[in-house]
Amino acid sequence: MQYWNWLKRIVFLDFGRSFAPHGRPVIQMIRERLPITLALNVVEMLIIVALAVPVGVTSATRQYSTFDKSTTVFVFLGFATPDFWLAVILQILFGVHLGWLPISGLRLPVWEYLPFWQQQWDFASHLILPITVATFGGLAGFSRYMRQSMLEVIRQDYVQSARAKGLPESVVIGKHALRNAMLPIVTVLGLSLPGLIGGSVIVETIFAIPGMGQLMVQAVYERDYPVIMANLVIVATLTLVANLIADLSYSLIDPRIRVSRRGRR
Amino acid sequence: MKAFWRALAKNRLALIGGAVVLVLAIMAVGAPLLAPHDPNKPDVKRILDSPSSRHWLGTDQIGRDVLSRMLYGARVSLAVGFVSVGIATAIGIALGAAAGYHGGMVDAGVMRLVDLMLVFPRFFLLLAVLAFLKPSIWTIMAVIGLTGWMGVARLVRAEFLALKEREFVVWSQSIGASALRIIWRHILPNAMAPVLVAMTLGIPAAILTESGLSFLGLGVRPPYATWGNILNEGKEVIELAWWLSIYPGLAILITVLSYNLLGEGIRDALDPRLRQSVGRFGVRGR
């Protein structure tokens, strides 16, 4: 019965109040943090795609070249490196020993008093390390999938016939092959989103970024159940929305798949 | 089977991975014999000693030998990997087989359950479940297992869907063999190849997950030493004692790398076509 009441209230985004001493409404806490996690994940996603696609395509078109082999090594290392360990090491290297980059938070305490451009730089420099760590594993995965997918496509007949027509190689690869190779990638992208969002738990905790992941860990430490449950609901909703976007973007890449209005496939 | 071993023997990386996996297992089992010191005995005279001939990998904040703690940590990490993957595989096979063999409502029900589970980012789900439970090494194993069976269920279902149409299954049905017997004796042995690969690739994922949780202080609790725990304690003093942070991380990296190499090797040796279905989404823990 309690659960039913809770479900009814969720429909109106009422998650109750936090168990913490301040007792703030949970939705308010999430509203502060959701944009940060969301923005970080979108930026990470864009970086991953922007880097993994060219890397994957290049290693597929030059299979067994030095470039291909070194990306393969990178891929295996990327899969095996614990992200929290990488984060700690980068913090020590760039933050403490070299002193180039800040290692926690999003802004300096004196942020408000800085001139405009310094503000921007300050914000960006706080993000470099977290984003590097968060994209590392995903980058490895995606360049692998991209390579695999591209390898399958360039063996197809229509790629050969495009070459036979006398089209330049750049058009054959960049237009004919790439478009078809991207299709499975969009699927993987959609499927891997929960993983990326899950990774923000570790990254946000280590770099003290006030996002959903950090909120979740704090809530678990304090056994703040309303916050935990609300977090789960929000994150699951995010995943669903991301999957929907992935499904819809199929039709952009592949005109064979249409999101039909009359229920026709 | 012979072809399988020959193909695996040709894959040098997989062999190296397999050898490292074996060495790690021996080190974990033989930890009490191999460890030069008691992993839990503090030594106040040797706090945060750097690596030396006495303590090869140095000591921690209360003077415990890091090498010994890492050897014992290997036990916990590998045990968590094996047991949680065992749990995940058992659930995955049971549900996947039921769904694939019976089809219809059962299939629909199981697949919706899979979809439901996949909506939650695994790490958030793990944390949420752990918040409600009493933390112990067994809860960690159970929780990692219970949140990791969806991939296996999908694989097994797909295999069953294909295999149940084959003649040998139809013949067994025609002579009146029970569903359980057909599933267990006839179909499952033929569906084990991808499951085996998924298990090999699942173990490193589980180890990464456990160490991540322990790193956050929400996994295996002290006094059990695990690689994640040592890292968690080490990050407080990283500027004084780099060896507390570098070595456990390297151990995790090498372990995960070896299992992945071995798993991919087994996959390619069993059936290169499996490349398509297994391991695409299973390698990374979160």
HADDOCK unambig.tbl for C-alpha pairs under 7 A between the chains (distance, minus, plus):
assign (segid A and resid 76 and name CA) (segid B and resid 257 and name CA) 6.62 0.50 0.50
assign (segid A and resid 77 and name CA) (segid B and resid 257 and name CA) 6.94 0.50 0.50
assign (segid A and resid 79 and name CA) (segid B and resid 284 and name CA) 6.39 0.50 0.50
assign (segid A and resid 80 and name CA) (segid B and resid 253 and name CA) 5.06 0.50 0.50
assign (segid A and resid 80 and name CA) (segid B and resid 256 and name CA) 5.13 0.50 0.50
assign (segid A and resid 80 and name CA) (segid B and resid 257 and name CA) 5.11 0.50 0.50
assign (segid A and resid 81 and name CA) (segid B and resid 253 and name CA) 5.12 0.50 0.50
assign (segid A and resid 82 and name CA) (segid B and resid 208 and name CA) 6.47 0.50 0.50
assign (segid A and resid 82 and name CA) (segid B and resid 253 and name CA) 6.69 0.50 0.50
assign (segid A and resid 84 and name CA) (segid B and resid 212 and name CA) 6.92 0.50 0.50
assign (segid A and resid 85 and name CA) (segid B and resid 249 and name CA) 5.84 0.50 0.50
assign (segid A and resid 194 and name CA) (segid B and resid 120 and name CA) 6.75 0.50 0.50
assign (segid A and resid 194 and name CA) (segid B and resid 121 and name CA) 4.29 0.50 0.50
assign (segid A and resid 195 and name CA) (segid B and resid 121 and name CA) 5.87 0.50 0.50
assign (segid A and resid 195 and name CA) (segid B and resid 286 and name CA) 4.65 0.50 0.50
assign (segid A and resid 197 and name CA) (segid B and resid 121 and name CA) 6.70 0.50 0.50
assign (segid A and resid 198 and name CA) (segid B and resid 121 and name CA) 5.25 0.50 0.50
assign (segid A and resid 198 and name CA) (segid B and resid 122 and name CA) 6.42 0.50 0.50
assign (segid A and resid 198 and name CA) (segid B and resid 123 and name CA) 5.07 0.50 0.50
assign (segid A and resid 198 and name CA) (segid B and resid 124 and name CA) 6.05 0.50 0.50
assign (segid A and resid 198 and name CA) (segid B and resid 286 and name CA) 6.16 0.50 0.50
assign (segid A and resid 199 and name CA) (segid B and resid 286 and name CA) 6.62 0.50 0.50
assign (segid A and resid 220 and name CA) (segid B and resid 127 and name CA) 6.76 0.50 0.50
assign (segid A and resid 220 and name CA) (segid B and resid 128 and name CA) 7.00 0.50 0.50
assign (segid A and resid 220 and name CA) (segid B and resid 131 and name CA) 5.29 0.50 0.50
assign (segid A and resid 223 and name CA) (segid B and resid 131 and name CA) 6.06 0.50 0.50
assign (segid A and resid 228 and name CA) (segid B and resid 128 and name CA) 6.15 0.50 0.50
assign (segid A and resid 232 and name CA) (segid B and resid 124 and name CA) 6.67 0.50 0.50
assign (segid A and resid 235 and name CA) (segid B and resid 120 and name CA) 6.92 0.50 0.50
assign (segid A and resid 236 and name CA) (segid B and resid 119 and name CA) 5.31 0.50 0.50
assign (segid A and resid 236 and name CA) (segid B and resid 120 and name CA) 4.98 0.50 0.50
assign (segid A and resid 239 and name CA) (segid B and resid 119 and name CA) 6.06 0.50 0.50
assign (segid A and resid 240 and name CA) (segid B and resid 119 and name CA) 6.61 0.50 0.50
